[in-house]
Amino acid sequence: MPKKSKPSDAPVRDAGGLPHATLGKRRQAEYTYNPKLLEAIPFGVGRTFAVDHTWVSNNCLRFTALCPVTNSPDWADIYLNYIPDAHLVESKSLKEYLQSFRMHGDFHEDVCRTVCDDLVACMKPRYLEVIGHFDSRGSIAIWPYVQYAKPGDAGARMLLEHRRLNYVPGAYAPQQYQRSI
């Protein structure tokens, strides 16, 4: 007879610390840029982990915004890589936030800078990079790369410098999604 498994001794996340605006609820989709859609959730509450840093990657494979000049849609893959401090970005809120760019007109570089700034304000990570692989229009593909390192965090600053000095377009996107230049 097989042994019954024991419940884990790990503490269960208390629902009181979770966001209530999006988690488990339906909202009408917004298609106008709205940074207030972003929500942070506590990271590792009441737990001790064997590793001291976690790397998180979120990939948005069909991001859309509008060209501010022609009002035509711009398509992109957006890659977010970060090392959290005390909070993570709640994934449903991230999806709704990224969808809010749908009718927002902005240049590709500014879109990536805006996403970086809004995520830093939301979750205050140790390190964050935003990579945009915008489809070519007029035979020119634009791939902005934006970074942030928490002030006073020497390790995050070293990572920022290392990745910036060694950056090659497409290098920090997952290989299975990577586009050729």
Residue frames as qw, qx, qy, qz and C-alpha x, y, z in Angstrom:
[[0.000, 0.891, 0.454, 0.000, 0.00, 0.00, 0.00],
 [0.421, 0.505, -0.045, 0.752, 1.53, 3.39, -0.97],
 [0.324, -0.377, -0.458, 0.737, 2.36, 5.87, 1.77],
 [0.074, 0.906, 0.406, 0.092, 0.15, 8.90, 2.08],
 [0.431, 0.413, -0.102, 0.796, 1.95, 12.15, 1.49],
 [0.334, -0.584, -0.460, 0.579, 2.27, 14.59, 4.40],
 [0.164, 0.955, 0.209, 0.131, 1.18, 18.18, 4.00],
 [0.538, 0.459, -0.217, 0.673, 4.12, 20.51, 3.61],
 [0.481, -0.579, -0.396, 0.527, 5.43, 22.23, 6.70],
 [0.252, 0.147, 0.160, 0.943, 5.94, 25.39, 4.65],
 [0.159, 0.472, 0.467, -0.730, 3.67, 28.22, 5.72],
 [0.312, 0.599, 0.664, 0.319, 0.74, 28.97, 3.46],
 [0.137, 0.189, 0.099, 0.967, 0.52, 32.48, 2.04],
 [0.072, 0.529, 0.618, -0.577, -2.05, 34.54, 3.94],
 [0.270, 0.624, 0.587, 0.439, -4.68, 35.94, 1.57],
 [0.181, -0.903, -0.261, 0.288, -4.69, 39.18, 3.58],
 [0.330, -0.611, 0.324, 0.643, -1.42, 40.26, 1.92],
 [0.412, 0.214, 0.701, 0.542, -2.60, 39.64, -1.62],
 [0.142, 0.099, -0.171, -0.970, -4.04, 42.29, -3.95],
 [0.352, 0.401, 0.773, -0.344, -7.82, 42.33, -4.11],
 [0.374, 0.586, -0.088, -0.714, -8.41, 44.42, -7.24],
 [0.519, 0.440, -0.586, -0.440, -7.41, 41.73, -9.74],
 [0.023, 0.223, -0.970, 0.092, -6.80, 38.39, -8.07],
 [0.106, 0.295, 0.943, -0.115, -9.74, 36.11, -8.85],
 [0.271, 0.685, 0.407, -0.540, -11.89, 38.95, -10.20],
 [0.476, 0.465, 0.520, 0.536, -12.90, 40.08, -13.65],
 [0.032, -0.668, -0.089, 0.738, -12.48, 43.69, -14.70],
 [0.599, 0.774, 0.199, -0.043, -13.33, 45.45, -17.89],
 [0.734, 0.035, 0.187, 0.652, -10.20, 45.62, -20.03],
 [0.001, 0.908, 0.002, -0.418, -8.66, 49.06, -20.31],
 [0.754, 0.371, 0.274, 0.468, -7.01, 50.04, -23.56],
 [0.130, 0.902, -0.106, 0.398, -5.70, 53.41, -22.46],
 [0.520, 0.295, -0.580, 0.554, -2.37, 53.51, -20.61],
 [0.578, -0.693, -0.014, -0.432, -2.97, 53.14, -16.89],
 [0.363, 0.401, -0.739, 0.402, -0.09, 52.47, -14.46],
 [0.485, -0.316, 0.467, -0.668, -2.58, 52.11, -11.58],
 [0.913, 0.052, -0.245, -0.323, -3.44, 48.66, -12.92],
 [0.562, 0.348, -0.685, 0.306, -0.10, 47.31, -11.61],
 [0.711, -0.621, 0.102, -0.314, -0.16, 45.55, -8.25],
 [0.263, 0.506, -0.779, 0.261, 2.63, 44.09, -6.16],
 [0.881, -0.372, -0.222, -0.188, 2.42, 40.96, -4.02],
 [0.448, -0.745, 0.489, -0.073, 4.71, 40.15, -1.10],
 [0.690, 0.450, -0.567, 0.002, 7.67, 37.95, -1.94],
 [0.592, 0.121, -0.728, 0.322, 8.49, 35.00, 0.31],
 [0.422, -0.577, 0.190, -0.673, 6.39, 36.07, 3.28],
 [0.755, -0.428, 0.361, -0.341, 7.12, 34.00, 6.37],
 [0.981, 0.171, 0.009, 0.091, 9.48, 31.67, 4.54],
 [0.332, -0.721, 0.523, 0.309, 13.19, 30.99, 4.59],
 [0.844, 0.526, -0.068, -0.081, 14.74, 30.08, 1.27],
 [0.849, -0.223, 0.218, 0.427, 18.04, 28.31, 0.58],
 [0.504, 0.353, 0.237, 0.752, 18.91, 30.91, -2.05],
 [0.178, -0.538, -0.306, 0.765, 19.19, 34.60, -1.30],
 [0.235, 0.454, -0.198, -0.836, 18.20, 35.95, -4.73],
 [0.570, 0.396, 0.720, 0.010, 15.61, 34.93, -7.25],
 [0.010, 0.225, -0.464, -0.857, 15.57, 35.91, -10.91],
 [0.476, 0.517, 0.639, -0.313, 12.09, 36.38, -12.43],
 [0.048, -0.112, 0.569, 0.813, 11.31, 36.63, -16.14],
 [0.469, 0.562, 0.550, -0.403, 7.96, 37.68, -17.58],
 [0.198, -0.079, 0.641, 0.738, 7.49, 37.52, -21.34],
 [0.474, 0.600, 0.354, -0.538, 4.72, 39.34, -23.19],
 [0.478, -0.028, 0.711, 0.514, 4.80, 37.82, -26.65],
 [0.192, 0.556, 0.584, 0.560, 2.21, 40.01, -28.43],
 [0.169, -0.592, -0.305, 0.727, 2.41, 43.52, -26.99],
 [0.305, 0.606, 0.465, 0.568, 0.75, 46.33, -28.94],
 [0.125, -0.647, -0.206, 0.723, 0.89, 50.10, -28.78],
 [0.490, 0.808, 0.319, 0.070, 0.25, 52.81, -31.35],
 [0.532, 0.173, 0.108, 0.822, 2.76, 54.78, -33.36],
 [0.089, -0.679, -0.355, 0.636, 2.40, 58.38, -32.12],
 [0.011, 0.370, -0.376, -0.850, 2.91, 59.73, -35.64],
 [0.293, 0.015, -0.722, -0.627, 0.82, 57.45, -37.89],
 [0.650, -0.132, 0.350, -0.662, -1.52, 55.97, -35.27],
 [0.781, 0.199, -0.549, -0.220, -0.74, 52.53, -36.76],
 [0.863, -0.483, 0.113, -0.099, -0.32, 49.58, -34.39],
 [0.253, 0.648, -0.703, 0.150, 3.20, 48.62, -33.36],
 [0.955, -0.213, -0.161, -0.129, 3.74, 44.99, -32.35],
 [0.137, 0.666, -0.663, 0.312, 6.45, 43.76, -30.02],
 [0.812, -0.275, -0.490, 0.156, 7.63, 41.06, -27.70],
 [0.177, -0.791, 0.318, -0.491, 8.40, 42.59, -24.29],
 [0.784, -0.079, -0.550, 0.275, 10.74, 40.75, -21.92],
 [0.350, -0.804, 0.223, -0.427, 10.97, 41.68, -18.24],
 [0.770, 0.009, -0.532, 0.352, 13.81, 40.25, -16.16],
 [0.215, -0.762, 0.219, -0.570, 14.15, 41.22, -12.52],
 [0.471, -0.036, -0.750, 0.462, 15.51, 40.37, -9.11],
 [0.406, -0.751, -0.342, -0.394, 12.79, 41.14, -6.58],
 [0.056, 0.385, -0.583, 0.713, 13.39, 42.68, -3.21],
 [0.259, 0.073, 0.752, -0.602, 10.28, 42.43, -1.02],
 [0.611, 0.449, 0.352, -0.549, 7.62, 42.30, -3.77],
 [0.341, 0.108, 0.787, 0.503, 6.75, 40.64, -7.08],
 [0.380, 0.147, -0.191, -0.893, 4.46, 42.06, -9.73],
 [0.606, 0.219, 0.683, -0.344, 1.12, 40.25, -9.74],
 [0.295, -0.025, 0.759, 0.580, 0.89, 38.57, -13.16],
 [0.198, 0.678, 0.693, 0.140, -2.74, 39.35, -13.97],
 [0.054, -0.911, -0.135, 0.387, -2.22, 43.02, -13.13],
 [0.296, -0.460, 0.532, 0.647, 0.88, 43.00, -15.35],
 [0.299, 0.314, 0.795, 0.424, -1.14, 41.55, -18.23],
 [0.089, 0.853, 0.514, -0.034, -3.87, 44.18, -17.82],
 [0.217, -0.802, 0.123, 0.542, -1.28, 46.95, -17.50],
 [0.307, -0.233, 0.656, 0.649, 0.50, 45.88, -20.70],
 [0.232, 0.548, 0.754, 0.278, -2.87, 45.65, -22.49],
 [0.022, -0.867, -0.324, 0.377, -3.55, 49.25, -21.45],
 [0.217, -0.493, 0.402, 0.740, -0.94, 50.39, -23.98],
 [0.480, 0.375, 0.749, 0.260, -3.15, 49.12, -26.81],
 [0.243, 0.852, 0.385, 0.258, -4.54, 52.57, -27.69],
 [0.378, -0.840, 0.083, 0.381, -1.58, 54.52, -26.30],
 [0.662, 0.699, -0.043, 0.267, 0.67, 56.30, -28.77],
 [0.421, -0.824, 0.344, 0.158, 4.36, 56.38, -27.85],
 [0.482, 0.653, -0.582, -0.051, 7.77, 55.72, -29.36],
 [0.892, -0.030, -0.448, 0.049, 9.26, 52.26, -28.75],
 [0.453, 0.246, -0.532, 0.672, 12.09, 53.53, -26.56],
 [0.282, -0.333, 0.278, -0.856, 9.68, 55.52, -24.40],
 [0.845, -0.231, -0.280, -0.393, 7.34, 52.54, -24.03],
 [0.799, -0.003, -0.512, 0.316, 10.19, 50.49, -22.53],
 [0.200, 0.265, -0.426, 0.842, 11.29, 53.35, -20.28],
 [0.531, -0.343, 0.025, -0.774, 7.72, 53.86, -19.08],
 [0.891, -0.184, -0.387, -0.150, 7.25, 50.16, -18.32],
 [0.619, 0.115, -0.525, 0.573, 10.54, 50.13, -16.40],
 [0.051, -0.311, 0.309, -0.897, 9.64, 53.24, -14.38],
 [0.688, -0.312, -0.107, -0.647, 6.15, 51.95, -13.57],
 [0.881, -0.120, -0.456, 0.048, 7.41, 48.53, -12.46],
 [0.425, 0.189, -0.503, 0.729, 10.08, 50.12, -10.27],
 [0.305, -0.324, 0.189, -0.875, 7.43, 52.32, -8.64],
 [0.815, -0.231, -0.267, -0.459, 5.13, 49.30, -8.14],
 [0.951, -0.219, -0.213, 0.041, 7.47, 46.65, -6.73],
 [0.186, -0.887, 0.413, -0.086, 10.80, 48.38, -5.99],
 [0.985, 0.075, -0.076, 0.137, 13.02, 45.52, -7.25],
 [0.599, -0.570, 0.303, 0.474, 16.74, 45.16, -6.70],
 [0.142, -0.317, 0.615, 0.708, 17.33, 44.94, -10.44],
 [0.602, 0.561, 0.505, -0.259, 15.07, 45.22, -13.50],
 [0.103, -0.284, 0.571, 0.763, 15.55, 45.17, -17.24],
 [0.610, 0.566, 0.402, -0.383, 12.94, 45.73, -19.92],
 [0.238, -0.222, 0.707, 0.628, 13.68, 44.52, -23.44],
 [0.597, 0.560, 0.283, -0.500, 11.42, 45.41, -26.33],
 [0.332, -0.066, 0.763, 0.551, 11.63, 43.58, -29.66],
 [0.458, 0.593, 0.222, -0.624, 9.41, 45.73, -31.85],
 [0.711, 0.386, 0.540, 0.232, 8.53, 44.38, -35.29],
 [0.310, -0.160, 0.334, 0.876, 10.10, 46.16, -38.20],
 [0.348, 0.825, 0.411, -0.172, 8.23, 48.92, -39.94],
 [0.340, 0.918, -0.191, -0.069, 9.83, 50.46, -42.98],
 [0.830, 0.326, -0.367, 0.265, 12.58, 47.81, -42.76],
 [0.132, 0.505, -0.558, 0.645, 13.75, 49.03, -39.34],
 [0.711, -0.470, -0.522, 0.002, 13.28, 46.95, -36.21],
 [0.064, -0.676, 0.377, -0.630, 13.77, 48.81, -32.93],
 [0.784, -0.270, -0.545, 0.126, 14.85, 46.82, -29.88],
 [0.151, -0.769, 0.289, -0.550, 15.12, 49.10, -26.81],
 [0.725, -0.159, -0.583, 0.331, 16.91, 47.86, -23.70],
 [0.231, -0.737, 0.147, -0.617, 16.29, 49.65, -20.39],
 [0.642, -0.098, -0.667, 0.365, 17.77, 48.82, -16.98],
 [0.384, -0.771, 0.108, -0.496, 17.34, 49.81, -13.33],
 [0.617, -0.008, -0.660, 0.428, 19.43, 49.00, -10.25],
 [0.484, -0.806, -0.341, -0.012, 18.29, 49.81, -6.73],
 [0.140, 0.815, -0.320, 0.463, 20.32, 52.74, -5.37],
 [0.395, -0.639, 0.561, -0.347, 22.85, 51.59, -2.79],
 [0.939, -0.035, 0.331, -0.087, 22.69, 47.93, -3.88],
 [0.096, -0.676, 0.631, 0.369, 26.25, 47.22, -5.03],
 [0.459, 0.017, 0.872, 0.168, 25.38, 43.75, -6.40],
 [0.477, 0.709, 0.509, -0.097, 22.50, 45.09, -8.51],
 [0.144, 0.905, -0.205, -0.343, 24.72, 47.92, -9.76],
 [0.277, -0.448, 0.781, 0.336, 27.45, 45.44, -10.78],
 [0.503, 0.331, 0.794, 0.085, 24.87, 43.33, -12.61],
 [0.358, 0.869, 0.230, -0.252, 23.56, 46.42, -14.42],
 [0.011, 0.804, -0.469, -0.364, 27.05, 47.42, -15.55],
 [0.395, -0.211, 0.861, 0.244, 27.98, 43.88, -16.60],
 [0.501, 0.496, 0.709, 0.019, 24.82, 43.32, -18.64],
 [0.297, 0.908, 0.063, -0.290, 25.01, 46.74, -20.25],
 [0.094, -0.707, 0.602, 0.360, 28.67, 46.30, -21.24],
 [0.267, -0.123, 0.926, 0.236, 27.97, 42.84, -22.66],
 [0.560, 0.504, 0.452, -0.477, 24.64, 43.63, -24.29],
 [0.044, -0.088, 0.745, 0.660, 24.04, 42.39, -27.82],
 [0.579, 0.067, -0.049, -0.811, 20.57, 42.90, -29.33],
 [0.846, -0.010, -0.386, -0.367, 18.48, 39.83, -28.57],
 [0.373, 0.332, -0.796, 0.342, 21.00, 38.43, -26.06],
 [0.135, -0.079, 0.729, -0.666, 18.76, 38.58, -22.98],
 [0.736, 0.060, -0.054, -0.672, 15.55, 37.26, -24.56],
 [0.771, -0.120, 0.615, -0.112, 14.73, 33.57, -24.20],
 [0.163, -0.320, 0.766, 0.532, 16.37, 31.58, -26.99],
 [0.292, 0.377, 0.868, 0.140, 13.16, 29.92, -28.16],
 [0.209, 0.869, 0.405, -0.194, 11.66, 33.40, -28.76],
 [0.317, -0.591, 0.266, 0.692, 14.80, 35.07, -29.96],
 [0.613, 0.765, 0.177, -0.084, 14.65, 36.83, -33.28],
 [0.716, -0.001, 0.235, 0.657, 17.55, 37.09, -35.66],
 [0.061, -0.715, 0.025, 0.696, 18.96, 40.45, -36.60]]
